[in-house]
Amino acid sequence: MAAKDIKELLTRKLAENNQRHAEATQETELDIGRQYQKIAITDIVPNPYQPRQTFNEADIAELASSINELGLLQPISVRKKDNKYQLIAGERRLKAYQSLGRTHIESLVISMEDAEMALLGLAENLQREDLSDFEIA
């Protein structure tokens, strides 16, 4: 698959994920397989498929400042895994939230397979902040 095709696929998947987030905040009854809720940060474990190897601390601090001022505009995405929640997307938001000393974070809990989880995490990171060539590979 060509890099252009991969980018188009990832862009489409990100748009679908953003639509899921928007729908989750508007619906009173949620589909089985996804649920909007506040989760204790201590119950969230990292995404084993996270493509990003490093996080810019200044960017995290700036994001934390924005969250402190405006609130969390988009929930993180997680899936239930072994009595914990495994992060799918939103590690920068999670780190920013932790830096503010918050104990719970708004989350969209989604039923998701490993392959889809890896793809979604990559798609979100490509849209948010430049990944190195090594991280993309």
C-alpha positions as CSV (number, residue, x, y, z in Angstrom):
1,M,0.0,0.0,0.0
2,A,1.4,3.4,-1.0
3,A,2.1,6.0,1.6
4,K,-0.5,8.2,0.1
5,D,-3.1,5.4,0.4
6,I,-2.1,4.8,4.0
7,K,-2.5,8.5,4.8
8,E,-5.9,8.6,3.2
9,L,-7.0,5.5,5.1
10,L,-5.7,6.9,8.4
11,T,-7.3,10.3,7.7
12,R,-10.7,8.6,7.0
13,K,-10.3,6.4,10.2
14,L,-9.6,9.6,12.3
15,A,-12.6,11.3,10.9
16,E,-14.8,8.3,11.8
17,N,-13.3,8.3,15.3
18,N,-14.0,12.1,15.7
19,Q,-17.6,11.4,14.6
20,R,-17.8,8.7,17.3
21,H,-16.7,11.2,19.9
22,A,-19.2,13.8,18.7
23,E,-22.0,11.3,18.8
24,A,-21.1,10.0,22.2
25,T,-21.4,13.4,23.8
26,Q,-24.8,14.0,22.2
27,E,-26.5,10.6,22.7
28,T,-28.3,9.7,25.9
29,E,-28.5,6.0,24.9
30,L,-25.2,4.6,23.7
31,D,-24.6,1.7,21.5
32,I,-23.3,-1.5,23.0
33,G,-19.6,-1.6,22.5
34,R,-18.9,2.1,23.4
35,Q,-19.7,4.2,26.4
36,Y,-18.8,7.7,27.5
37,Q,-17.7,7.9,31.1
38,K,-15.2,9.5,33.6
39,I,-12.4,7.0,34.5
40,A,-9.9,7.1,37.3
41,I,-6.5,8.0,35.7
42,T,-4.9,5.2,37.8
43,D,-7.1,2.7,36.0
44,I,-5.7,3.6,32.6
45,V,-2.7,1.7,31.1
46,P,-0.6,2.8,28.1
47,N,-1.4,1.8,24.5
48,P,1.1,-0.9,23.6
49,Y,0.8,0.2,20.0
50,Q,1.6,3.8,20.7
51,P,3.7,5.0,17.7
52,R,5.0,8.1,19.5
53,Q,8.2,7.4,21.3
54,T,8.8,10.9,22.9
55,F,6.5,13.6,24.1
56,N,7.5,17.3,24.1
57,E,7.1,18.5,27.7
58,A,6.6,22.1,26.6
59,D,3.7,21.0,24.3
60,I,2.2,19.0,27.2
61,A,2.4,22.0,29.5
62,E,0.7,24.2,26.8
63,L,-2.0,21.6,26.3
64,A,-2.5,21.4,30.1
65,S,-2.9,25.2,30.2
66,S,-5.5,25.0,27.5
67,I,-7.4,22.2,29.3
68,N,-7.3,24.1,32.5
69,E,-8.8,27.2,30.8
70,L,-11.3,25.6,28.4
71,G,-11.8,22.1,29.7
72,L,-11.1,18.8,27.9
73,L,-12.7,19.4,24.4
74,Q,-12.3,15.8,23.2
75,P,-12.3,12.8,25.5
76,I,-9.6,10.2,25.4
77,S,-10.4,6.8,23.9
78,V,-9.9,3.6,25.8
79,R,-10.9,0.0,25.8
80,K,-11.6,-2.3,28.7
81,K,-8.7,-4.8,29.1
82,D,-7.9,-7.0,32.1
83,N,-9.9,-5.0,34.7
84,K,-8.2,-1.8,33.5
85,Y,-8.7,0.6,30.6
86,Q,-6.1,0.5,27.8
87,L,-5.5,3.8,26.1
88,I,-6.4,3.9,22.5
89,A,-5.9,7.5,21.6
90,G,-5.2,10.7,23.6
91,E,-1.9,10.1,25.5
92,R,-0.9,13.7,25.2
93,R,-4.3,14.8,26.7
94,L,-3.9,12.2,29.4
95,K,-0.4,13.4,30.3
96,A,-1.7,17.0,30.3
97,Y,-4.6,16.0,32.6
98,Q,-2.2,14.2,35.0
99,S,0.0,17.3,35.2
100,L,-2.9,19.3,36.4
101,G,-3.4,16.8,39.3
102,R,-6.8,15.6,38.1
103,T,-7.8,12.1,39.2
104,H,-10.5,11.3,36.6
105,I,-10.7,12.0,32.9
106,E,-13.6,12.0,30.4
107,S,-13.2,8.9,28.2
108,L,-14.9,7.1,25.4
109,V,-14.8,3.4,26.1
110,I,-14.8,1.4,22.8
111,S,-14.8,-2.3,22.0
112,M,-11.9,-2.6,19.6
113,E,-9.6,-5.3,18.3
114,D,-5.8,-4.9,18.5
115,A,-5.3,-4.1,14.7
116,E,-8.0,-1.4,14.7
117,M,-6.5,0.0,17.9
118,A,-3.0,0.3,16.4
119,L,-4.4,1.9,13.2
120,L,-6.5,4.4,15.2
121,G,-3.6,5.4,17.4
122,L,-1.4,6.0,14.4
123,A,-4.1,8.0,12.6
124,E,-4.6,10.3,15.5
125,N,-0.9,10.9,16.0
126,L,-0.4,11.7,12.3
127,Q,-3.1,14.4,12.5
128,R,-2.0,15.9,15.8
129,E,1.7,16.3,15.8
130,D,4.5,15.3,13.4
131,L,5.8,11.8,14.0
132,S,9.4,10.9,13.0
133,D,9.9,8.6,10.1
134,F,11.0,5.9,12.6
135,E,7.8,6.3,14.7
136,I,5.6,6.0,11.5
137,A,7.4,2.8,10.5
